[in-house]
Amino acid sequence: MQSMIIGSSNDAEAVKAQYSTSSGLNTRIAFHDKYSTNKTGYGNWILSNYEIPEGAKVLELGCGTAGVWAGHDNLIAGCGLLLLTDLSEGMLSEARANVGERDNVEYALADIQDLPFEDGSFDVVIANAMLYHVPDIEKGIREVRRVLKSNGTFYCATYGELNFSDVLAEWFELDGESFTPNHNFTLQNGEHMLKVAFTDVKAGLYEDSLRITDIDDLVGYLQTLVSLKAIADLPFDRIREILMRHSCNGTIELPKEYGMFICR
């Protein structure tokens, strides 16, 4: 799952750079694990929404490091096939390391806009935290519908438009070209897009926020975000100085808005 990213661009080169290796993604996931106030964990919450029939064929698009599956052997074992795909060889390598070699798990490069699978191939399709990066989202959604069985389910987690990136942009006085938030597919507009291919679309909200007690960790996190490059390009001490203005007793509070659409 390419999780915990609030983007400001779906430019192909920027996305490719951000996900070329797992290093930055792992830093971002660890940051959210450490400072999120909802200790359920976003990945655990996502998994709790899955209804995967025994023996189902499951396709995950943009699987990232597939860390969300780690430690859930029973869920994996129940799949007739779990096909983990991504656009990045580096991410697939990490996914393979996290999930391992299993008789019912396969790994492949795949683009949601042009899926190399036959119609009605899968019982479940998953595309978490990635649709906002897709150049032609409608085409991608129609491809998902095509490869999904008529009674199948599509799960797609995303973020909302009331998030910490907007707060940070205000603090760092970003506007115009320096801050163009990626609202291509959000909790606010995603349902409308999904209904081009699905009749039953339900949204669920994961209530959470960030409570950061080590400002240096927040600086390091921001320096991994291609999407907030105007901040990332600043010297470490300058980023820290600006953040400290908005801390209270050494702590910074930031909003998060994450959730998931379940489509049939």
C-alpha positions as CSV (number, residue, x, y, z in Angstrom):
1,M,0.0,0.0,0.0
2,Q,1.4,3.4,-1.0
3,S,0.2,4.9,2.2
4,M,0.6,8.0,4.3
5,I,1.2,10.4,1.4
6,I,-0.5,13.7,0.8
7,G,0.6,14.7,-2.6
8,S,0.6,17.9,-4.6
9,S,1.2,16.4,-8.1
10,N,0.3,13.4,-10.2
11,D,3.2,14.3,-12.5
12,A,4.6,10.9,-13.7
13,E,8.3,11.8,-13.1
14,A,7.6,13.1,-9.6
15,V,5.6,10.0,-8.7
16,K,8.3,7.8,-10.2
17,A,11.0,9.6,-8.1
18,Q,9.0,9.3,-4.9
19,Y,8.4,5.6,-5.3
20,S,11.6,4.5,-7.0
21,T,12.9,3.0,-3.8
22,S,11.2,2.0,-0.5
23,S,13.5,4.2,1.7
24,G,11.3,7.4,1.7
25,L,8.1,5.4,1.9
26,N,9.3,3.4,4.9
27,T,10.3,6.7,6.6
28,R,6.8,8.1,6.0
29,I,5.1,5.0,7.2
30,A,7.2,4.8,10.4
31,F,6.5,8.5,11.1
32,H,2.8,7.9,10.9
33,D,3.0,4.8,13.0
34,K,4.8,6.7,15.7
35,Y,2.8,9.9,15.9
36,S,-0.8,9.0,14.8
37,T,-3.2,9.3,17.7
38,N,-5.4,6.4,16.5
39,K,-3.2,3.4,17.5
40,T,-5.3,0.9,15.6
41,G,-3.1,1.7,12.6
42,Y,-4.4,2.7,9.2
43,G,-3.2,-0.5,7.6
44,N,-4.9,-2.6,10.2
45,W,-8.1,-0.6,9.8
46,I,-8.0,-1.1,6.0
47,L,-7.6,-4.9,6.4
48,S,-10.5,-4.9,8.8
49,N,-12.8,-3.7,6.0
50,Y,-11.8,-6.5,3.6
51,E,-14.3,-9.3,3.0
52,I,-12.3,-11.9,1.0
53,P,-14.2,-15.1,0.3
54,E,-12.2,-18.4,0.8
55,G,-10.3,-19.2,-2.3
56,A,-10.8,-15.8,-3.9
57,K,-8.6,-14.4,-6.6
58,V,-7.3,-11.0,-5.3
59,L,-5.5,-8.3,-7.2
60,E,-3.7,-5.4,-5.5
61,L,-2.7,-2.5,-7.6
62,G,0.0,-0.1,-6.4
63,C,0.9,-2.5,-3.6
64,G,4.0,-0.6,-2.6
65,T,6.0,-2.5,0.0
66,A,2.9,-4.7,0.8
67,G,3.7,-4.2,4.5
68,V,0.0,-4.1,5.3
69,W,-0.1,-7.9,4.6
70,A,2.9,-8.8,6.8
71,G,1.8,-10.8,9.8
72,H,-1.6,-11.7,8.3
73,D,-0.7,-15.2,7.2
74,N,-4.3,-16.5,7.7
75,L,-5.7,-13.8,5.4
76,I,-3.1,-14.5,2.7
77,A,-3.6,-18.3,3.1
78,G,-7.3,-17.9,2.5
79,C,-6.8,-16.4,-1.0
80,G,-6.8,-18.7,-3.9
81,L,-4.4,-16.2,-5.5
82,L,-3.0,-12.9,-4.2
83,L,-1.4,-11.0,-7.1
84,L,0.6,-8.0,-5.8
85,T,1.4,-5.5,-8.5
86,D,3.1,-2.1,-8.8
87,L,4.7,0.2,-11.3
88,S,8.0,0.1,-9.5
89,E,10.5,-2.9,-9.5
90,G,11.9,-1.5,-6.3
91,M,8.5,-1.7,-4.6
92,L,7.9,-5.2,-5.8
93,S,11.2,-6.3,-4.4
94,E,10.2,-4.9,-1.0
95,A,6.8,-6.5,-1.3
96,R,8.4,-9.9,-2.0
97,A,10.7,-9.4,1.0
98,N,7.7,-8.6,3.3
99,V,5.2,-11.2,2.0
100,G,7.6,-13.9,0.8
101,E,7.4,-16.7,-1.7
102,R,4.1,-18.6,-1.3
103,D,2.3,-21.0,-3.6
104,N,-0.7,-18.6,-3.8
105,V,1.2,-15.3,-4.1
106,E,2.5,-13.7,-7.3
107,Y,4.2,-10.4,-8.1
108,A,4.0,-8.4,-11.3
109,L,4.5,-5.0,-12.9
110,A,1.1,-3.6,-13.9
111,D,-0.5,-0.2,-14.8
112,I,-4.0,0.3,-13.7
113,Q,-4.8,2.1,-16.9
114,D,-4.0,-0.9,-19.1
115,L,-4.3,-4.1,-17.1
116,P,-3.0,-7.3,-18.8
117,F,-5.8,-9.5,-17.4
118,E,-8.9,-11.0,-18.9
119,D,-12.4,-9.7,-18.2
120,G,-13.8,-10.9,-14.9
121,S,-10.6,-12.4,-13.6
122,F,-10.7,-11.4,-10.0
123,D,-13.1,-11.6,-7.0
124,V,-11.5,-8.7,-5.2
125,V,-9.4,-5.7,-6.5
126,I,-7.5,-3.4,-4.2
127,A,-6.0,0.0,-5.1
128,N,-5.1,1.9,-1.9
129,A,-3.5,5.4,-1.7
130,M,-2.7,5.4,-5.4
131,L,-5.6,6.5,-7.6
132,Y,-4.8,10.2,-7.1
133,H,-1.5,9.5,-8.9
134,V,-3.2,8.0,-12.0
135,P,-3.1,10.3,-15.1
136,D,-6.5,9.0,-16.4
137,I,-8.4,8.0,-13.3
138,E,-11.6,7.2,-15.1
139,K,-9.8,4.8,-17.4
140,G,-8.2,3.1,-14.4
141,I,-11.5,2.7,-12.7
142,R,-13.1,1.2,-15.8
143,E,-10.2,-1.2,-16.1
144,V,-10.8,-2.3,-12.5
145,R,-14.4,-2.9,-13.3
146,R,-13.5,-4.9,-16.4
147,V,-11.2,-7.3,-14.6
148,L,-13.5,-7.7,-11.6
149,K,-16.1,-10.4,-11.6
150,S,-19.8,-9.2,-11.7
151,N,-20.2,-9.9,-8.0
152,G,-16.7,-8.7,-7.0
153,T,-15.6,-5.9,-4.7
154,F,-13.2,-3.0,-5.2
155,Y,-11.5,-1.5,-2.2
156,C,-9.7,1.9,-2.6
157,A,-8.4,3.9,0.3
158,T,-7.5,7.6,-0.1
159,Y,-7.3,10.8,1.8
160,G,-9.5,13.8,2.2
161,E,-9.1,17.5,1.5
162,L,-8.9,18.6,5.1
163,N,-5.4,17.4,5.8
164,F,-2.1,18.3,7.3
165,S,-0.5,19.3,4.0
166,D,-2.9,22.3,3.8
167,V,-1.9,23.4,7.3
168,L,1.8,23.1,6.5
169,A,1.3,25.1,3.3
170,E,-0.2,27.9,5.4
171,W,2.6,27.8,7.9
172,F,5.3,27.9,5.2
173,E,3.3,30.5,3.2
174,L,3.1,28.3,0.1
175,D,0.8,29.3,-2.7
176,G,0.5,29.3,-6.5
177,E,3.0,27.0,-8.1
178,S,4.7,26.1,-4.8
179,F,1.5,24.4,-3.5
180,T,-0.9,22.7,-5.8
181,P,-2.5,20.0,-3.6
182,N,-3.4,16.8,-5.3
183,H,-7.1,16.6,-5.0
184,N,-7.5,14.3,-8.0
185,F,-9.1,11.5,-6.0
186,T,-10.3,12.3,-2.5
187,L,-12.9,11.3,0.0
188,Q,-14.8,14.3,-1.2
189,N,-14.9,13.7,-4.9
190,G,-14.0,10.0,-5.2
191,E,-17.6,8.7,-5.0
192,H,-18.6,10.6,-8.1
193,M,-15.7,9.2,-10.1
194,L,-16.3,5.6,-8.9
195,K,-19.9,5.7,-10.0
196,V,-18.9,5.8,-13.7
197,A,-18.3,2.0,-13.2
198,F,-19.9,1.0,-9.9
199,T,-23.5,1.3,-8.7
200,D,-22.9,0.6,-5.0
201,V,-20.2,2.9,-3.5
202,K,-19.8,3.3,0.2
203,A,-17.3,5.5,2.1
204,G,-15.8,4.8,5.5
205,L,-13.7,7.4,7.5
206,Y,-10.7,6.5,9.6
207,E,-10.6,9.1,12.5
208,D,-7.0,10.1,13.2
209,S,-4.6,13.0,13.7
210,L,-0.9,13.6,14.3
211,R,0.6,14.5,17.7
212,I,4.3,15.1,17.1
213,T,6.6,15.3,20.1
214,D,9.9,15.4,18.3
215,I,10.1,18.2,15.8
216,D,13.2,16.8,14.2
217,D,11.2,13.8,13.1
218,L,8.7,16.0,11.4
219,V,11.5,17.9,9.6
220,G,12.9,14.5,8.4
221,Y,9.5,13.4,7.2
222,L,8.9,16.6,5.3
223,Q,12.3,16.2,3.6
224,T,11.1,13.0,2.0
225,L,8.0,14.5,0.3
226,V,8.4,15.3,-3.4
227,S,4.9,16.6,-3.1
228,L,6.0,19.4,-0.8
229,K,9.3,20.1,-2.5
230,A,9.2,23.8,-1.6
231,I,9.5,22.8,2.0
232,A,11.8,19.9,1.4
233,D,14.3,22.2,-0.4
234,L,14.7,24.4,2.7
235,P,17.7,23.9,5.0
236,F,16.9,21.6,8.0
237,D,17.3,24.4,10.5
238,R,15.0,26.7,8.6
239,I,12.2,24.1,8.5
240,R,12.6,23.4,12.2
241,E,12.5,27.1,13.0
242,I,9.2,27.6,11.2
243,L,7.7,24.5,12.8
244,M,8.7,25.6,16.3
245,R,6.6,28.7,15.9
246,H,3.5,26.5,15.8
247,S,4.5,24.1,18.6
248,C,3.0,24.1,22.1
249,N,5.3,22.8,24.8
250,G,7.4,21.1,22.1
251,T,4.4,19.4,20.5
252,I,2.7,19.9,17.2
253,E,-0.8,18.8,16.4
254,L,-1.9,18.2,12.8
255,P,-5.1,17.0,11.3
256,K,-5.5,13.8,9.2
257,E,-8.4,12.7,7.0
258,Y,-8.2,9.2,5.7
259,G,-10.8,6.6,4.6
260,M,-11.8,4.0,2.1
261,F,-14.4,3.4,-0.6
262,I,-15.9,0.0,-1.0
263,C,-17.5,-0.5,-4.4
264,R,-19.6,-3.2,-5.9
